Amino acid sequence: MRIRIYMTGGTFDKEYNELTGQLFFKDSHVHEMLRRGRCSLDLEVRTLMMIDSTEMNEIDREIIRKSCQESSTDRIVITHGTDTMSETARYLGHTIQGKTVVLTGAMIPYTFGSSDGMFNLGSAIAFAQTLPPGVYVAMNGRCFDWNNVRKNRATGAFDELETKEAARPA
């Protein structure tokens, strides 16, 4: 089973300039993370863009959608900034059929050493291998459906919009 990983930037791949205190993009850390995690899966890794997700627009989301749709693989992981990950998941969820697409990111840059990125990437790859076709968000060991997820800015974690129990008819 081949899995394609598309990188789009986000905190996941940011670097820190110690002189200015600015975060910036240089190269993706995904290859290093996969090597350090001793990943032996059949993966194809491609960079689509390296931007902060707050700067992502509909044109960027269309590039992601088109790349997923045209991919020869039906298992895809997308690294993405957390600020607008839910919006991209909704954009893809309305249009992607017959593929398992899992978006993931990090709250802390990988280069900081205490990043959640490596755990989130590993979880997303595992979810991509096991979930049925659909679009999902994988963060902090949890997996959310594309139409039932948000970034909770008060807690710094991802939540369901509506719990599954609340969604069930009485």
C-alpha positions in Angstrom: 0.0 0.0 0.0 1.5 3.3 -1.1 0.8 6.4 0.8 1.4 9.9 -0.6 2.4 12.7 1.8 1.7 16.2 0.6 3.4 19.0 2.5 1.8 22.5 2.6 3.8 24.2 5.4 2.3 25.3 8.7 4.0 25.3 12.1 5.1 21.7 11.3 7.9 22.9 9.1 8.7 26.3 10.5 12.2 27.3 11.6 13.1 29.9 14.2 15.4 32.8 13.6 17.2 33.4 17.0 18.2 36.9 16.0 14.8 38.3 15.0 12.5 35.9 16.8 10.6 35.3 13.6 9.4 31.9 12.4 10.1 31.1 8.7 10.2 28.3 6.2 13.3 26.8 4.8 12.9 23.0 4.0 10.4 20.5 5.2 11.3 18.2 8.1 9.1 15.4 7.0 11.9 13.3 5.5 14.0 13.6 8.7 11.0 12.8 10.8 10.3 9.6 8.8 13.9 8.6 9.0 14.1 9.2 12.8 10.8 7.3 13.2 12.4 4.4 11.2 9.4 4.4 8.9 9.6 1.5 6.4 6.4 2.1 4.5 6.0 2.7 0.8 5.7 6.5 0.9 5.9 9.2 -1.7 6.6 12.7 -0.3 5.9 15.9 -2.2 5.9 19.5 -1.4 2.9 21.4 -2.7 3.6 24.7 -0.9 5.3 26.0 2.2 3.0 28.7 3.7 1.4 29.6 6.9 -2.2 28.3 6.9 -3.5 31.8 7.8 -2.2 32.8 4.4 -3.9 29.9 2.6 -6.6 30.8 0.2 -9.1 29.1 -2.1 -6.5 28.8 -4.9 -4.1 27.0 -2.5 -6.9 24.7 -1.4 -7.8 23.9 -5.0 -4.1 22.9 -5.6 -4.4 20.5 -2.7 -7.7 19.2 -3.8 -6.5 18.7 -7.4 -3.3 17.0 -6.2 -5.3 14.6 -4.1 -7.9 13.8 -6.8 -5.2 13.2 -9.4 -3.0 11.1 -7.2 -2.5 7.6 -8.3 -2.6 6.5 -4.6 -5.8 6.3 -2.6 -4.1 6.9 0.8 -2.9 10.5 1.4 -1.6 12.4 4.4 -1.4 16.2 4.2 0.8 18.3 6.6 -1.0 21.5 7.2 -1.0 24.5 9.5 -3.5 24.1 12.4 -5.1 27.5 12.2 -7.1 26.7 9.0 -6.8 22.9 8.9 -10.5 22.5 9.6 -11.4 24.8 6.7 -9.2 22.8 4.3 -10.7 19.5 5.5 -14.2 20.9 4.8 -13.1 22.1 1.3 -11.7 18.6 0.5 -14.5 16.7 2.2 -17.1 18.1 -0.1 -15.2 17.0 -3.2 -12.8 14.1 -2.6 -14.4 10.7 -3.2 -12.9 7.2 -3.0 -9.7 8.2 -1.2 -8.6 8.3 2.4 -7.2 11.8 3.1 -5.8 12.6 6.6 -4.7 16.2 7.5 -2.3 16.7 10.3 -0.1 19.4 11.8 1.7 20.6 14.9 1.2 23.2 17.5 4.9 23.5 18.1 7.6 23.5 15.3 9.5 20.3 14.9 12.8 22.1 15.3 11.9 23.1 18.9 12.5 19.6 20.0 9.3 19.4 22.1 7.0 19.4 19.0 3.9 17.2 18.8 4.6 17.0 15.0 6.3 13.6 15.0 3.5 12.0 17.0 0.9 13.6 14.8 2.6 12.5 11.6 2.9 8.9 12.8 -0.7 8.9 13.9 -1.9 10.4 10.6 0.0 7.7 8.6 -1.5 5.0 10.8 -5.0 6.4 10.3 -4.4 6.7 6.5 -3.7 3.0 6.4 -6.7 1.9 8.4 -9.6 4.3 7.8 -12.2 3.9 5.0 -12.3 6.5 2.2 -13.1 10.0 3.5 -11.4 13.1 4.7 -10.1 13.3 8.3 -8.1 15.5 10.7 -5.6 13.7 13.0 -4.3 15.6 15.9 -2.9 14.5 19.3 -3.8 10.8 18.8 -7.4 11.6 17.9 -9.1 11.4 14.5 -12.0 13.6 13.4 -14.4 13.6 10.5 -13.9 16.5 8.1 -17.3 18.0 8.9 -17.1 17.7 12.7 -13.9 19.3 13.8 -12.5 22.7 14.9 -9.4 24.1 16.5 -10.3 25.1 20.0 -8.2 28.3 20.5 -9.0 28.4 24.2 -7.5 24.9 24.9 -5.0 24.7 22.0 -6.5 21.3 20.9 -8.9 20.0 18.3 -12.5 19.2 19.3 -15.6 17.7 17.7 -18.2 20.3 16.8 -20.8 18.0 17.9 -20.3 14.8 19.9 -21.4 11.6 18.3 -23.8 11.0 21.2 -25.4 14.3 20.7 -25.7 13.7 17.0 -27.6 10.4 17.5 -31.4 10.6 17.3 -33.3 9.8 20.5 
